[in-house]
Amino acid sequence: MGERIMDSMDQERERGITIRAKNASVTYEGVKINIVDTPGHADFGGEVERTLRMVEGVLLLVDAKEGPMPQTTFVLRKALALGHKAIVVINKIDRPDAVIDDVLNRTFDLFVHLGATNEQLDFPIVYTSAIQGVATLDVNKPGKDIAPLFETILNQIPPPAIHAEAPLQILVLALVQDSYKGKMGIGKIQSGSIARRQPIMQIKRDGTQAPGKVSELSVFSGLERQDVERASAGEIVAVAGIADIGIGETIADANDPIALPPVTIDEPTVQMTFSVNNSPFAGREGKYLTSRHLRERLFKELETNVSLRVHETDSPDRFLVAGRGELHLAVLIEQMRREGYELQVSQPEVIMRLENGVTMEPYEELTIEVPSDYQGSVIEEAGQRHGELRHMKVIHSEGNASDTHMEFSIPTRGVIGLKNVLLAKTRGTVIMHHVFHRYEPVDQRAVVTDPHGSLVAYEDGTSNAYGLYMIQERGTLFIGPSVDVYQGMVVGQNSRDEDLDVNVCKAKHLSNMRASGSDEALVLTPPRQMTLEYALEYINTDELVEITPTCIRIRKRLLNPEDRRKARKERRS
């Protein structure tokens, strides 16, 4: 069937993560098993929180070498809180460096740490090798197929609690857009049954009701939706016929409408400003450029991205967008870029909140794995950002240098920009994960970060090798030769803690005193590849990231150098 068949989005395949929850089903021994694939990252926690309401149990997938990851903690905490029973699936048991016993002990400790009940602690274990398509209940006995996994599901996961005779109730937990059927609401039938052309009642989140009729009804069969005439309680269905259906609303019986409690979604922790691209290169590469386009796209995203928040500002060209983390917002920006939008975004900011008169800020659980030679640099950098080391363990590998596994509790504002710094200090060897933990009182001490200055283009033009050669010793370049630049565009990172205006368009004018053949060949250092995530972590408060379908640029808010000098004088005074 192929690899990663549930990862249907391009970004999911490129990043190797799940971003959107998807539905599928399999039939084993005459029993239909509905499967919902949920993201693991807390940044996409809105997907997790709503889709867990569709299921009766969970498969906790754990790597036989890496063990439970920070994102595992987030998903498992949500599942246990809903009372779901978990089946632990230890995958990749065929790896030569697998440490199955250690992984199992760490998984059990995680269940205890999250307050699992005695029944939840007595979890069954299935050992699998997905690439080989085998599963076994005894790690010492090789499996032949994945039948043991399905048998464990049938034996351990209870069937859905249904009320077949009660009035119809479906809590809409996902939306899908069909080219022919329109918008369809997806949810599990909690009670009653539903059929095509049946009158129904839409109960919105505010309690208002609107009558409707089922135009199309589908269930999930394999990876596809299959049209049916009728479905009963316990089935996961997709219902068409309500044009403005939204997540969290109830599809109820037309004669006896009873609302289901909506899903509670955690609030965002990070925000940034999305604005219309007003750089000198605006309109060159994008298809959707205006504030109307930007507003429509952001508010359309709210229909399916339930953990996102969009607020209008005093300017019609700027919108304040809040999400669950940098990755959450970066995925949205990348998706808009691929759709043809041009926009500018500001530096991510942490969202504070007030509880009983005390200002609270979000804290995260940070996990870092790095060669032991660099552990001192990592601890020092995390400490400057108010990270508190909670756990440290040295991992010895046969034939390789030892690694150090560290766990920190750190403010979210300390995590912003940390990855780029650690990649530089550890020569690209750091493995870093972080997940939102909770809100704690604000630490009044300032977060100490590595300050940096930028190399800023002084004039409009096209960069050339001579101009870049003359400034490359000043820092790290972001562009190569023959790149169009404009005044105020950031073309590199200064080695000193101050901005420097440079002329990358400077050409070498030949005269009768110099012959071109006698000049030495210019050797340029390859520029740093600018990715969206790197740009978002790099920028300061006086900078913006310009995003177009073909380019990602960093620019100053004030393009004119004289305006920037005046602004610096005003800040000092």
NORTA-V868933 format. One record per residue. N is the residue number from 1. PSI is psi as a letter, one per 20 degrees, with the letter a starting at -180 (NA if undefined). Layout:
n=N psi=PSI
n=N psi=PSI
This chain:
n=1 psi=i
n=2 psi=r
n=3 psi=q
n=4 psi=l
n=5 psi=h
n=6 psi=i
n=7 psi=n
n=8 psi=h
n=9 psi=q
n=10 psi=g
n=11 psi=h
n=12 psi=g
n=13 psi=h
n=14 psi=g
n=15 psi=i
n=16 psi=k
n=17 psi=r
n=18 psi=p
n=19 psi=g
n=20 psi=q
n=21 psi=q
n=22 psi=q
n=23 psi=q
n=24 psi=r
n=25 psi=q
n=26 psi=q
n=27 psi=p
n=28 psi=p
n=29 psi=l
n=30 psi=j
n=31 psi=p
n=32 psi=p
n=33 psi=o
n=34 psi=p
n=35 psi=p
n=36 psi=o
n=37 psi=o
n=38 psi=q
n=39 psi=q
n=40 psi=h
n=41 psi=q
n=42 psi=h
n=43 psi=h
n=44 psi=k
n=45 psi=h
n=46 psi=h
n=47 psi=g
n=48 psi=g
n=49 psi=h
n=50 psi=h
n=51 psi=h
n=52 psi=i
n=53 psi=i
n=54 psi=i
n=55 psi=r
n=56 psi=i
n=57 psi=r
n=58 psi=q
n=59 psi=o
n=60 psi=o
n=61 psi=p
n=62 psi=p
n=63 psi=p
n=64 psi=i
n=65 psi=g
n=66 psi=h
n=67 psi=a
n=68 psi=p
n=69 psi=r
n=70 psi=h
n=71 psi=h
n=72 psi=g
n=73 psi=g
n=74 psi=g
n=75 psi=g
n=76 psi=h
n=77 psi=g
n=78 psi=g
n=79 psi=g
n=80 psi=h
n=81 psi=h
n=82 psi=j
n=83 psi=j
n=84 psi=q
n=85 psi=p
n=86 psi=q
n=87 psi=p
n=88 psi=p
n=89 psi=o
n=90 psi=o
n=91 psi=r
n=92 psi=l
n=93 psi=i
n=94 psi=i
n=95 psi=p
n=96 psi=h
n=97 psi=j
n=98 psi=p
n=99 psi=m
n=100 psi=g
n=101 psi=g
n=102 psi=g
n=103 psi=g
n=104 psi=g
n=105 psi=g
n=106 psi=h
n=107 psi=g
n=108 psi=g
n=109 psi=h
n=110 psi=g
n=111 psi=g
n=112 psi=g
n=113 psi=h
n=114 psi=j
n=115 psi=k
n=116 psi=q
n=117 psi=r
n=118 psi=h
n=119 psi=h
n=120 psi=h
n=121 psi=h
n=122 psi=m
n=123 psi=q
n=124 psi=q
n=125 psi=p
n=126 psi=p
n=127 psi=p
n=128 psi=r
n=129 psi=n
n=130 psi=h
n=131 psi=h
n=132 psi=i
n=133 psi=k
n=134 psi=q
n=135 psi=q
n=136 psi=q
n=137 psi=i
n=138 psi=o
n=139 psi=h
n=140 psi=i
n=141 psi=o
n=142 psi=q
n=143 psi=r
n=144 psi=h
n=145 psi=a
n=146 psi=j
n=147 psi=h
n=148 psi=h
n=149 psi=g
n=150 psi=h
n=151 psi=h
n=152 psi=h
n=153 psi=g
n=154 psi=h
n=155 psi=h
n=156 psi=h
n=157 psi=p
n=158 psi=q
n=159 psi=q
n=160 psi=q
n=161 psi=o
n=162 psi=q
n=163 psi=n
n=164 psi=h
n=165 psi=i
n=166 psi=r
n=167 psi=q
n=168 psi=p
n=169 psi=p
n=170 psi=p
n=171 psi=o
n=172 psi=o
n=173 psi=i
n=174 psi=q
n=175 psi=q
n=176 psi=q
n=177 psi=p
n=178 psi=p
n=179 psi=h
n=180 psi=h
n=181 psi=i
n=182 psi=b
n=183 psi=p
n=184 psi=p
n=185 psi=p
n=186 psi=p
n=187 psi=r
n=188 psi=p
n=189 psi=o
n=190 psi=h
n=191 psi=q
n=192 psi=b
n=193 psi=r
n=194 psi=q
n=195 psi=r
n=196 psi=q
n=197 psi=j
n=198 psi=p
n=199 psi=p
n=200 psi=r
n=201 psi=p
n=202 psi=p
n=203 psi=o
n=204 psi=r
n=205 psi=h
n=206 psi=j
n=207 psi=i
n=208 psi=q
n=209 psi=q
n=210 psi=p
n=211 psi=q
n=212 psi=a
n=213 psi=q
n=214 psi=o
n=215 psi=h
n=216 psi=q
n=217 psi=p
n=218 psi=q
n=219 psi=r
n=220 psi=p
n=221 psi=o
n=222 psi=c
n=223 psi=i
n=224 psi=r
n=225 psi=p
n=226 psi=p
n=227 psi=p
n=228 psi=r
n=229 psi=h
n=230 psi=q
n=231 psi=q
n=232 psi=r
n=233 psi=q
n=234 psi=i
n=235 psi=q
n=236 psi=p
n=237 psi=r
n=238 psi=p
n=239 psi=p
n=240 psi=q
n=241 psi=i
n=242 psi=o
n=243 psi=h
n=244 psi=k
n=245 psi=q
n=246 psi=r
n=247 psi=p
n=248 psi=i
n=249 psi=r
n=250 psi=p
n=251 psi=o
n=252 psi=r
n=253 psi=p
n=254 psi=h
n=255 psi=h
n=256 psi=m
n=257 psi=p
n=258 psi=p
n=259 psi=q
n=260 psi=q
n=261 psi=p
n=262 psi=r
n=263 psi=p
n=264 psi=p
n=265 psi=p
n=266 psi=q
n=267 psi=q
n=268 psi=q
n=269 psi=i
n=270 psi=q
n=271 psi=q
n=272 psi=r
n=273 psi=p
n=274 psi=p
n=275 psi=r
n=276 psi=q
n=277 psi=o
n=278 psi=k
n=279 psi=r
n=280 psi=h
n=281 psi=j
n=282 psi=p
n=283 psi=i
n=284 psi=h
n=285 psi=i
n=286 psi=r
n=287 psi=h
n=288 psi=o
n=289 psi=h
n=290 psi=r
n=291 psi=h
n=292 psi=g
n=293 psi=g
n=294 psi=g
n=295 psi=g
n=296 psi=g
n=297 psi=g
n=298 psi=g
n=299 psi=h
n=300 psi=h
n=301 psi=h
n=302 psi=h
n=303 psi=h
n=304 psi=h
n=305 psi=n
n=306 psi=i
n=307 psi=j
n=308 psi=q
n=309 psi=p
n=310 psi=p
n=311 psi=p
n=312 psi=q
n=313 psi=a
n=314 psi=i
n=315 psi=p
n=316 psi=i
n=317 psi=i
n=318 psi=q
n=319 psi=p
n=320 psi=o
n=321 psi=p
n=322 psi=q
n=323 psi=a
n=324 psi=i
n=325 psi=r
n=326 psi=g
n=327 psi=h
n=328 psi=g
n=329 psi=h
n=330 psi=h
n=331 psi=g
n=332 psi=g
n=333 psi=g
n=334 psi=h
n=335 psi=g
n=336 psi=h
n=337 psi=g
n=338 psi=h
n=339 psi=i
n=340 psi=j
n=341 psi=q
n=342 psi=p
n=343 psi=r
n=344 psi=q
n=345 psi=q
n=346 psi=r
n=347 psi=p
n=348 psi=q
n=349 psi=q
n=350 psi=q
n=351 psi=o
n=352 psi=q
n=353 psi=q
n=354 psi=p
n=355 psi=o
n=356 psi=l
n=357 psi=j
n=358 psi=p
n=359 psi=p
n=360 psi=q
n=361 psi=q
n=362 psi=p
n=363 psi=q
n=364 psi=q
n=365 psi=o
n=366 psi=p
n=367 psi=p
n=368 psi=p
n=369 psi=p
n=370 psi=q
n=371 psi=q
n=372 psi=h
n=373 psi=h
n=374 psi=j
n=375 psi=h
n=376 psi=g
n=377 psi=h
n=378 psi=g
n=379 psi=h
n=380 psi=g
n=381 psi=g
n=382 psi=h
n=383 psi=h
n=384 psi=h
n=385 psi=j
n=386 psi=k
n=387 psi=p
n=388 psi=o
n=389 psi=o
n=390 psi=h
n=391 psi=q
n=392 psi=p
n=393 psi=p
n=394 psi=p
n=395 psi=o
n=396 psi=p
n=397 psi=q
n=398 psi=p
n=399 psi=i
n=400 psi=r
n=401 psi=q
n=402 psi=q
n=403 psi=q
n=404 psi=p
n=405 psi=p
n=406 psi=q
n=407 psi=p
n=408 psi=q
n=409 psi=p
n=410 psi=q
n=411 psi=q
n=412 psi=h
n=413 psi=h
n=414 psi=h
n=415 psi=h
n=416 psi=p
n=417 psi=i
n=418 psi=h
n=419 psi=g
n=420 psi=h
n=421 psi=g
n=422 psi=h
n=423 psi=h
n=424 psi=g
n=425 psi=h
n=426 psi=j
n=427 psi=l
n=428 psi=j
n=429 psi=i
n=430 psi=q
n=431 psi=o
n=432 psi=p
n=433 psi=q
n=434 psi=q
n=435 psi=q
n=436 psi=p
n=437 psi=f
n=438 psi=r
n=439 psi=p
n=440 psi=r
n=441 psi=q
n=442 psi=p
n=443 psi=o
n=444 psi=i
n=445 psi=q
n=446 psi=q
n=447 psi=p
n=448 psi=o
n=449 psi=r
n=450 psi=o
n=451 psi=q
n=452 psi=q
n=453 psi=r
n=454 psi=q
n=455 psi=o
n=456 psi=p
n=457 psi=p
n=458 psi=h
n=459 psi=r
n=460 psi=q
n=461 psi=b
n=462 psi=p
n=463 psi=q
n=464 psi=r
n=465 psi=h
n=466 psi=g
n=467 psi=h
n=468 psi=h
n=469 psi=h
n=470 psi=i
n=471 psi=i
n=472 psi=h
n=473 psi=i
n=474 psi=i
n=475 psi=b
n=476 psi=p
n=477 psi=q
n=478 psi=i
n=479 psi=r
n=480 psi=a
n=481 psi=r
n=482 psi=k
n=483 psi=p
n=484 psi=p
n=485 psi=r
n=486 psi=r
n=487 psi=p
n=488 psi=i
n=489 psi=p
n=490 psi=p
n=491 psi=i
n=492 psi=r
n=493 psi=p
n=494 psi=q
n=495 psi=i
n=496 psi=r
n=497 psi=l
n=498 psi=q
n=499 psi=q
n=500 psi=p
n=501 psi=p
n=502 psi=q
n=503 psi=n
n=504 psi=i
n=505 psi=j
n=506 psi=p
n=507 psi=q
n=508 psi=o
n=509 psi=p
n=510 psi=q
n=511 psi=a
n=512 psi=i
n=513 psi=i
n=514 psi=p
n=515 psi=q
n=516 psi=h
n=517 psi=h
n=518 psi=i
n=519 psi=q
n=520 psi=q
n=521 psi=p
n=522 psi=p
n=523 psi=o
n=524 psi=p
n=525 psi=p
n=526 psi=p
n=527 psi=q
n=528 psi=p
n=529 psi=p
n=530 psi=o
n=531 psi=r
n=532 psi=g
n=533 psi=g
n=534 psi=g
n=535 psi=g
n=536 psi=h
n=537 psi=h
n=538 psi=g
n=539 psi=q
n=540 psi=a
n=541 psi=h
n=542 psi=j
n=543 psi=r
n=544 psi=q
n=545 psi=p
n=546 psi=p
n=547 psi=p
n=548 psi=r
n=549 psi=h
n=550 psi=i
n=551 psi=q
n=552 psi=o
n=553 psi=q
n=554 psi=p
n=555 psi=r
n=556 psi=q
n=557 psi=g
n=558 psi=o
n=559 psi=h
n=560 psi=p
n=561 psi=h
n=562 psi=g
n=563 psi=h
n=564 psi=h
n=565 psi=g
n=566 psi=g
n=567 psi=h
n=568 psi=g
n=569 psi=h
n=570 psi=h
n=571 psi=h
n=572 psi=h
n=573 psi=NA
